[in-house]
Every structure is written in structure tokens, then in C-alpha cells.
Amino acid sequence: MATLSERADRLEHELALALEERVPIRSPIYRSGERDPRADDHEIDRAVRAGRKLLMGPDPRLPPMPDKPTLVDFFRLRFGNTQHLLQSARLARINGHEEKVILACLLHDISVTGFISSDHGYWGAQMVEPYVDEEVSWAIRAHQVLRFFPDPSVGYAYPEAYIRFFGEDFEPEPYVREAYARMKDHRYYMTGRLITLNDIYAFDADVHAELDDFVDIIGRHFRQPEEGLGLDHSPASHIWRTIMWPTRAL
């Protein structure tokens, strides 16, 4: 006989499968790597032929967002594991950096934890550009490039973790090297470099940073739109809406 806990687990699994049936659509980029996204039969076509409805609102599997969501709401309700971001911001604060640098460290991998990993510095900068100082968004964009290039003048070496992650023979793509040639003499170069200096290339299991410790900095340096993040019609609103409603069909 199944225990009460086992029956509850089975019921939860069945409910999850039922919800998956109600959320049949995944974008090609979501599926890319799992199967060939060029397949002739689009998931929408198969769902319609099967008589299924397409989800065009909030996903019932996700916690509901407030009517006017804030950056803090996205941290709490939509982003994945944010300890990397919080630990990086914590380290920047311990090292005595100004609040704009702390905010840049808090947001530097915001794309990875909330949206997409590839070219995450560029995506992350685009996400926050309407809401932060130019220096902060530039530094977030640049850190993706700068992390591959040592700077002995500030004690930054190529991360040993990258050798484990990518192999000893890894070479950054030409566009990365070209971007570095432009960025290394930029007036905000050091802000971007400070992100790499306060990056955490592996989680510290002995540290647990809290978002509450940075809410005041967010309030002073992140321009929260009155309508709600994602509902303010900025050039980045569509990204925030995608994170808010990630399984919406269209």
C-alpha cells in the first residue's frame, strides 16, 4: 500500500502533467538543443489539431505576479537561483565600492538567472538600460567580454574555473576580442572590470546573502516604472513580460 506521502507525490505529479497539457507551446529557442527547431510541424499546429487551447496568460504553475511588478518581485517570484548575484553584490559592498558598482554586481548576470545565458552581458544590459545609469548598463554589457582578459594592474587573472568549464584550448570568439579592443579604453572600463573582480566564479557554500540587504540600493538606483516593470512600454518591456509570462503562446 502506498503511504499518504507517496499518494500525495503521485497526485502532484499527475497535476503537473495535466498542467503541462494546458501549456503546450515552447519557442524554437527554448527547444533548440533538445530537438531540431526546424521541424515542419509546429507545436501550435499540433495543439490545435488535438483540440487543445493555447495559454495566453499567466502560467498556473508559477506564483502570480503583482499588478505592478517591481525588480524585487522578479527576484523573488521569477528568477532562478540568485545567490551568485547576491554574493557578488555582497563582496562588492565588503570591498567598499560605491553603490552603483554594488548594483552592477547585483544585476550583472540577471539575464542568466532570469532569461537567457548566451550573450548574457548584452541581454542583461538591454534589460536594465531604461532603468539605471548609463555607467551601470555599460558595465553589465562589458563584463561578459572583460572576464576573458586579465588585467594585472588590478590583480585580475583569467579565472581558473573557466579552464575547468571550457577547456585549456578555449579562445573567445572574434567578436569578443574585437569588443575588448574597444572597451579597454572606455571611460567606464573600470566599472566593468570591478564586476569581474567581484564576480563569484563558484558559489560559496558557507555564505548565504539576502536580497533584503540590497533593497535600499535598488530603491536609490533602479528607476522603477510606475506602471510596473514590463508594463511601461520601454524598449526593454517585452523582455520583462516574457519573464513574467514565459509560456504564453504568442
HUTA-V243655 format. One record per run of one state. SS is the DSSP state (hx for helix, st for strand, lp for the rest). FROM is the first residue (numbers start at 1). TO is the last residue. If there is no record, write none. Layout:
((SS,FROM,TO) (SS,FROM,TO))
//
This chain:
((lp,1,3) (hx,4,22) (lp,23,27) (hx,28,31) (st,32,32) (lp,33,34) (st,35,35) (lp,36,42) (hx,43,49) (lp,50,70) (hx,71,77) (lp,78,82) (hx,83,94) (lp,95,98) (hx,99,107) (lp,108,109) (hx,110,114) (lp,115,119) (hx,120,131) (lp,132,133) (hx,134,146) (lp,147,150) (st,151,151) (hx,152,154) (lp,155,155) (st,156,156) (lp,157,159) (hx,160,166) (lp,167,173) (hx,174,183) (lp,184,188) (hx,189,197) (lp,198,210) (hx,211,221) (lp,222,236) (hx,237,244) (lp,245,250))
//
